[in-house]
C-alpha cells in the first residue's frame, strides 16, 4: 500500500486521537514521548485538530521536576460528535447514543410490534423499512441534542461480513447475502455500519486499555421461549472473524447434525428455560461443558457472560455440575465475569465500535464500502 501524505496524516491523527482518548487528558510533550514523534510533528497535527475542535485544550497539568510553566492538557471534545448505537432484534430494539468521549447521552428500548416477513425479498424490504423507521424515531428523540451525528452502528443477530457490508445470514430476520452497503449504507448522510450482536459486546470490552485476550458470551432469552448464544473472541486486541465471518457461531457439544438450533437438548428443555429452574440448569451445564473446551484453545484472560440475571445460580451450577470448567479456568488463569444484565450492552458496544474505528483511520482497506472515510470527511 502506497503511503501518501494524506494517509500518513490520517494515521497520525488517529494515533493522537487514541492517545488523548485513553489518557483522558495529556500534554503535547507526553503525546510526542508516547508516540515517538517529533514535537514539531505533534504540534502541527494538534493545531489542525484544534481548529476542527475534535480535541480541545483543558486544564493545565502538573509542573515538571525542573519547574517552569505547567503544560496544557489536551482532552477529547465530547461535543464534537455523537455516535448512534442500535441493537435490533425481531421483537425489540435498544438505542445508546454516545458522545465522542464514550459517555452515553441518550438511551431507549422499544418493543417491535410488526410481524417479520417470510420470503427472502419481503424480508429484505421489511428489514430496510424497519431500520428506517427506527432511525427516524431515534432522530426525532434526540433532535434537542445539538451535537453533530457522526455514524449509526447497528448490532444484529447473524453472520455479518463487516468488510463488504453484507449480512451473510440472519435466521431471525430471514436474511441471506443481503448487501446493505448498496441500500442502507447509502441512504443516510453519515456512515452506517452493521455488526454481529455478540461481537458488539467484544467492541464494548475492546476499549479496555489493557487489550486483554477474552471471550464474550452473549445469551438472549427470546420472547417465544427459546434461547440463543453468540460468541466473540478477541486476541491481541483484534476480533477473530474467521474466513467467512462465522467465527463465534455457537454449537454446543451436545448438538447433532440433524438437530435444529444450537444444542442437542430436547425441545421441552429449551422451551422451559425461563419457567423451570431444572431446564435452565440443564442448559447451563450444556453451555459451560462446551466453554470448557474453548478455554484451552483460546487461553483468554477473561470470559464475559452477558444477558443473564442470576449470577449466583450460574456459579452454583458450575461448581456442582461442571467443576471441570472451574479447573480449566484456574489452569489457564482465566477469570469468569458474569456481567449484570443490561438492556444496552449491544447498542453501546455498537457505538463503541465506531470510536475504535477512529483509532484506525484510514481503515486497513483505505476505504469502507467503496467510500473512503477520513478525518476531513467526518469533521470538515
Phi, psi and omega per residue, in radians:
X1 nan 2.221 3.122
X2 -1.337 2.169 -3.135
X3 -1.667 1.783 3.090
X4 -1.584 3.138 -3.072
X5 -1.100 -0.649 -3.129
X6 -1.149 -0.791 3.120
X7 -1.093 -0.791 -3.135
X8 -1.071 -0.723 3.132
X9 -1.129 -0.753 3.113
X10 -1.092 -0.675 3.098
X11 -1.094 -0.769 -3.141
X12 -1.134 -0.713 3.101
X13 -1.087 -0.746 3.136
X14 -1.060 -0.760 -3.123
X15 -1.170 -0.702 3.110
X16 -1.179 -0.726 3.108
X17 -1.023 -0.819 3.139
X18 -1.112 -0.728 -3.137
X19 -1.067 -0.807 3.126
X20 -1.178 -0.742 -3.110
X21 -1.035 -0.832 -3.088
X22 -1.248 -0.583 -3.104
X23 -1.315 -0.542 -3.088
X24 1.385 -0.170 3.138
X25 2.920 2.063 -3.026
X26 -2.700 2.553 -3.108
X27 -1.463 2.868 3.090
X28 -1.069 -0.691 -3.129
X29 -1.084 -0.787 -3.121
X30 -1.201 -0.561 3.067
X31 -1.101 -0.811 -3.121
X32 -1.114 -0.618 3.112
X33 -1.185 -0.823 -3.104
X34 -1.137 -0.653 -3.063
X35 -1.598 -0.221 -3.120
X36 1.229 0.552 3.134
X37 -1.896 2.688 3.047
X38 -1.103 2.543 3.134
X39 -1.054 -0.598 3.130
X40 -1.132 -0.652 3.113
X41 -1.154 -0.800 3.129
X42 -1.084 -0.771 -3.128
X43 -1.052 -0.735 -3.133
X44 -1.098 -0.774 -3.127
X45 -1.218 -0.748 -3.138
X46 -1.060 -0.701 3.126
X47 -1.019 -0.687 -3.115
X48 -1.249 -0.685 -3.126
X49 -1.318 -0.463 3.047
X50 -1.157 -0.614 3.114
X51 -1.159 -0.649 3.138
X52 -1.461 -0.129 3.085
X53 1.143 0.454 2.992
X54 -1.234 -0.769 3.092
X55 -2.066 2.464 3.131
X56 -2.260 2.885 3.105
X57 -1.463 2.346 3.111
X58 -1.879 -2.495 -3.133
X59 -1.358 2.815 3.069
X60 -1.286 2.518 3.122
X61 -1.493 -2.862 3.131
X62 -1.414 2.617 3.093
X63 -1.198 2.670 3.100
X64 -1.291 2.976 3.132
X65 -1.059 -0.504 -3.119
X66 -1.447 -0.016 -3.120
X67 1.443 -2.638 3.128
X68 1.539 -2.995 -3.065
X69 -1.258 2.387 3.121
X70 -1.206 2.353 -3.130
X71 -1.256 2.615 3.090
X72 -1.490 2.203 3.097
X73 -1.376 2.467 3.063
X74 -1.728 2.437 -3.139
X75 -2.335 2.776 3.054
X76 -1.249 2.343 3.041
X77 -1.402 1.775 -3.066
X78 -1.102 -0.362 -3.140
X79 -1.595 0.111 -3.132
X80 -1.271 -0.352 -3.140
X81 3.096 2.806 3.078
X82 -2.288 2.652 3.132
X83 -2.041 2.301 -3.136
X84 -1.675 1.989 3.101
X85 -1.798 2.341 -3.115
X86 -2.252 2.473 2.814
X87 -1.933 2.188 -3.137
X88 -2.106 2.024 3.060
X89 -2.011 2.893 -3.122
X90 -1.031 -0.502 -3.040
X91 -1.997 -0.053 3.108
X92 -2.845 2.895 2.968
X93 -2.476 2.695 3.050
X94 -2.199 2.687 -3.127
X95 -2.238 2.327 2.954
X96 -2.296 1.988 3.085
X97 -1.744 2.157 -3.115
X98 -2.044 2.611 3.042
X99 -1.468 -3.124 -3.028
X100 -1.215 -0.252 3.062
X101 -1.507 -0.147 -3.135
X102 1.668 0.114 3.124
X103 -1.477 2.374 3.108
X104 -1.309 2.155 -3.136
X105 -1.942 -0.161 3.067
X106 -2.791 2.437 3.078
X107 -2.551 2.702 -3.076
X108 -2.873 2.537 2.961
X109 -2.262 2.529 -3.003
X110 -2.553 2.375 3.038
X111 -1.315 2.622 3.086
X112 -1.917 2.171 -3.057
X113 -1.641 -0.368 -3.074
X114 -1.137 2.667 3.066
X115 -1.628 2.286 -3.086
X116 -1.177 2.597 3.123
X117 -1.247 2.695 -3.086
X118 -1.803 -0.533 3.132
X119 -1.484 2.740 -3.102
X120 -1.055 -0.859 -3.133
X121 -1.092 -0.781 3.116
X122 -1.124 -0.604 -3.138
X123 -1.131 -0.731 -3.138
X124 -1.134 -0.792 3.132
X125 -1.122 -0.729 3.118
X126 -1.062 -0.795 -3.104
X127 -1.092 -0.788 3.126
X128 -1.065 -0.788 3.137
X129 -1.132 -0.682 -3.140
X130 -1.114 -0.837 3.136
X131 -1.070 -0.743 -3.136
X132 -1.070 -0.765 -3.137
X133 -1.122 -0.743 -3.139
X134 -1.117 -0.818 -3.107
X135 -1.112 -0.734 3.093
X136 -1.077 -0.673 3.106
X137 -1.125 -0.734 3.132
X138 -1.151 -0.793 3.115
X139 -0.981 -0.710 3.128
X140 -1.161 -0.664 -3.098
X141 -1.204 -0.514 -3.052
X142 -1.901 0.281 -3.054
X143 -1.120 -0.379 3.138
X144 -1.458 -0.186 3.114
X145 -1.498 1.912 -3.010
X146 -1.558 1.105 3.087
X147 -2.249 2.376 -3.140
X148 -1.032 2.443 3.067
X149 -1.463 2.200 -3.104
X150 -1.695 -0.687 -3.052
X151 -2.884 2.798 3.010
X152 -2.080 2.192 -3.100
X153 -2.202 2.238 -2.989
X154 -2.139 2.291 3.003
X155 -1.762 2.210 -3.125
X156 -2.301 2.703 3.043
X157 -1.299 2.333 3.111
X158 2.349 -3.114 3.140
X159 -1.670 2.122 -3.055
X160 -2.139 2.171 3.019
X161 -1.507 1.696 -3.053
X162 -1.286 -0.298 3.136
X163 -1.351 -0.770 -3.100
X164 -1.627 -0.273 -3.106
X165 1.376 0.806 -3.093
X166 -2.276 2.293 2.939
X167 -1.477 1.808 -3.073
X168 -1.139 -0.769 3.115
X169 -2.806 2.274 3.012
X170 -2.399 1.777 -3.115
X171 -1.070 -0.775 -3.126
X172 -1.039 -0.572 -3.134
X173 -1.783 0.062 3.107
X174 1.008 0.689 -3.137
X175 -1.881 2.493 3.100
X176 -2.561 2.162 -3.116
X177 0.892 0.799 3.130
X178 -1.537 2.030 -3.071
X179 -1.561 1.545 -3.126
X180 -1.327 -0.227 3.106
X181 -1.142 -0.402 -3.137
X182 -1.646 -0.151 -3.092
X183 -2.124 -1.382 -3.054
X184 -1.108 -0.678 -3.070
X185 -1.070 -0.610 -3.074
X186 -1.628 0.010 -3.041
X187 -1.437 -0.413 -3.055
X188 -2.003 2.835 -3.083
X189 -1.453 -0.048 3.104
X190 -2.182 2.759 -3.136
X191 -1.006 2.452 3.042
X192 -2.168 2.053 -3.100
X193 -2.036 2.553 3.108
X194 -2.184 2.455 -3.125
X195 -2.455 2.713 3.023
X196 -1.034 2.443 -3.041
X197 -1.077 -0.740 -3.139
X198 -1.140 -0.595 3.120
X199 -1.237 -0.402 3.035
X200 -1.112 -0.591 3.054
X201 -1.110 -0.637 3.094
X202 -1.162 -0.709 3.089
X203 -1.087 -0.604 3.125
X204 -1.097 -0.752 3.137
X205 -1.409 -0.283 -3.107
X206 -1.175 -0.281 3.095
X207 -1.292 -0.136 3.090
X208 -1.073 2.096 -3.077
X209 -1.108 -0.328 -3.132
X210 -1.279 -0.322 -3.133
X211 0.908 0.936 -3.135
X212 -1.290 2.719 2.951
X213 -1.415 2.307 -3.096
X214 -2.694 2.859 3.025
X215 -2.050 2.303 3.010
X216 -1.863 2.267 3.078
X217 -2.011 1.984 3.122
X218 -1.766 2.164 -3.137
X219 -2.047 2.188 3.136
X220 -2.127 2.127 3.025
X221 -1.497 2.057 -3.052
X222 -1.510 2.743 -3.088
X223 -1.153 -0.391 -3.126
X224 -1.505 0.107 3.097
X225 1.713 -0.160 3.121
X226 -1.469 -3.129 3.136
X227 -2.530 2.499 -3.113
X228 -2.265 2.617 -3.139
X229 -2.237 2.382 3.005
X230 -2.267 2.513 3.133
X231 -2.059 2.607 2.944
X232 -2.428 2.444 -3.074
X233 -2.130 2.281 3.117
X234 -2.098 2.189 3.117
X235 -2.261 2.266 -3.130
X236 0.935 0.645 3.082
X237 1.401 0.069 -3.104
X238 -2.080 2.382 3.058
X239 -1.314 2.285 3.108
X240 -1.428 2.056 -3.134
X241 -1.720 -0.493 -3.012
X242 1.403 2.874 -3.058
X243 -1.155 -0.391 -3.133
X244 -2.087 0.322 3.125
X245 1.107 0.283 -3.103
X246 -1.718 0.075 3.090
X247 -1.043 2.202 -3.104
X248 1.848 -0.159 3.046
X249 -1.189 2.071 -2.925
X250 -1.519 2.335 2.905
X251 -2.403 2.243 -3.106
X252 -1.391 2.924 -3.135
X253 -1.172 -0.279 3.125
X254 -1.539 -0.142 -3.055
X255 -1.152 2.480 3.092
X256 -2.165 2.664 -3.012
X257 -1.003 -0.592 -3.081
X258 -1.473 -0.044 -3.089
X259 -1.591 2.416 2.956
X260 -1.414 2.793 3.115
X261 1.508 -2.859 -2.983
X262 -1.852 -0.179 -3.122
X263 -2.321 3.011 3.048
X264 -1.702 0.142 3.135
X265 -1.192 2.732 -3.090
X266 -1.194 2.740 3.089
X267 -1.071 -0.573 -3.142
X268 -1.091 -0.730 3.112
X269 -1.146 -0.831 -3.083
X270 -1.072 -0.753 -3.090
X271 -1.241 -0.376 -3.061
X272 -1.863 0.216 -3.127
X273 -0.998 -0.699 -3.116
X274 -1.328 -0.433 -2.988
X275 -1.809 -0.525 -3.034
X276 -2.098 2.084 3.139
X277 -0.974 -0.627 -3.137
X278 -1.163 -0.655 3.100
X279 -1.139 -0.767 3.112
X280 -1.101 -0.713 3.127
X281 -1.071 -0.795 3.134
X282 -1.097 -0.650 3.118
X283 -1.171 -0.708 3.107
X284 -1.115 -0.689 3.095
X285 -1.042 -0.754 3.130
X286 -1.114 -0.756 -3.120
X287 -1.107 -0.907 -3.038
X288 -1.339 -0.391 2.970
X289 -1.139 -0.652 3.104
X290 -1.225 -0.762 -3.142
X291 -1.125 -0.463 3.087
X292 -1.011 -0.605 3.125
X293 -1.274 -0.574 -3.095
X294 -1.196 -0.654 -2.982
X295 -1.010 -0.873 3.136
X296 -1.109 -0.503 -3.120
X297 -1.238 -0.720 -3.055
X298 -1.744 -0.562 -3.073
X299 0.911 0.967 -3.094
X300 -1.285 2.648 3.025
X301 -1.332 -0.517 3.104
X302 -2.417 2.664 3.010
X303 -2.218 1.975 -3.117
X304 -1.690 2.335 3.039
X305 -1.972 2.088 -3.127
X306 -1.965 2.570 2.930
X307 1.707 0.105 -3.138
X308 -2.071 2.635 -2.971
X309 -1.919 0.006 -3.098
X310 -2.301 1.325 -3.095
X311 -1.086 -0.577 -3.141
X312 -1.115 -0.744 3.120
X313 -1.104 -0.728 3.130
X314 -1.077 -0.783 3.140
X315 -1.101 -0.665 3.122
X316 -1.143 -0.732 3.130
X317 -1.095 -0.754 3.126
X318 -1.063 -0.848 -3.084
X319 -1.070 -0.714 -3.053
X320 -1.546 -0.626 -2.989
X321 -1.941 -0.385 3.140
X322 -2.294 0.988 -3.100
X323 -1.081 -0.408 3.124
X324 -1.113 -0.482 3.088
X325 -1.174 -0.787 3.079
X326 -1.031 -0.745 -3.101
X327 -1.147 -0.753 -3.097
X328 -1.231 -0.602 3.104
X329 -1.205 -0.596 3.072
X330 -1.196 -0.690 3.141
X331 -1.055 -0.754 -3.086
X332 -1.757 0.208 3.074
X333 0.942 0.774 3.077
X334 -1.749 2.359 -3.097
X335 -1.890 2.223 3.104
X336 -1.457 2.289 3.079
X337 -2.269 1.949 3.097
X338 -1.570 1.858 -3.042
X339 -1.327 2.295 3.118
X340 -0.928 2.435 -3.078
X341 -0.990 2.316 -3.069
X342 -2.561 2.264 -3.128
X343 -1.172 -0.316 -2.869
X344 -1.957 0.161 -3.076
X345 -1.094 -0.673 -3.095
X346 -1.300 -0.784 -3.135
X347 -1.136 -0.678 3.092
X348 -1.202 -0.688 3.093
X349 -1.079 -0.650 3.099
X350 -1.088 -0.742 3.114
X351 -1.170 -0.702 3.124
X352 -1.117 -0.474 3.082
X353 -0.993 -0.773 -3.085
X354 -1.199 -0.628 3.071
X355 -1.031 -0.729 3.136
X356 -1.253 -0.453 3.000
X357 -1.129 -0.616 3.120
X358 -1.128 -0.454 3.091
X359 -1.195 -0.265 -2.978
X360 -2.205 0.319 3.062
X361 -1.200 2.333 -0.080
X362 -1.293 2.622 3.131
X363 -1.117 2.920 -3.033
X364 -0.930 -0.620 -3.106
X365 -1.606 0.033 -3.125
X366 1.161 0.090 3.050
X367 -2.732 2.822 3.114
X368 -2.293 2.039 -3.055
X369 0.923 0.781 3.069
X370 1.150 0.349 3.110
X371 -2.382 1.927 -3.070
X372 -1.074 2.367 3.073
X373 -1.892 2.191 3.137
X374 -2.354 2.924 3.104
X375 -1.123 -0.610 3.134
X376 -1.109 -0.719 -3.116
X377 -1.217 -0.610 -3.087
X378 -1.331 -0.673 -3.007
X379 -2.086 0.008 3.081
X380 1.331 nan nan
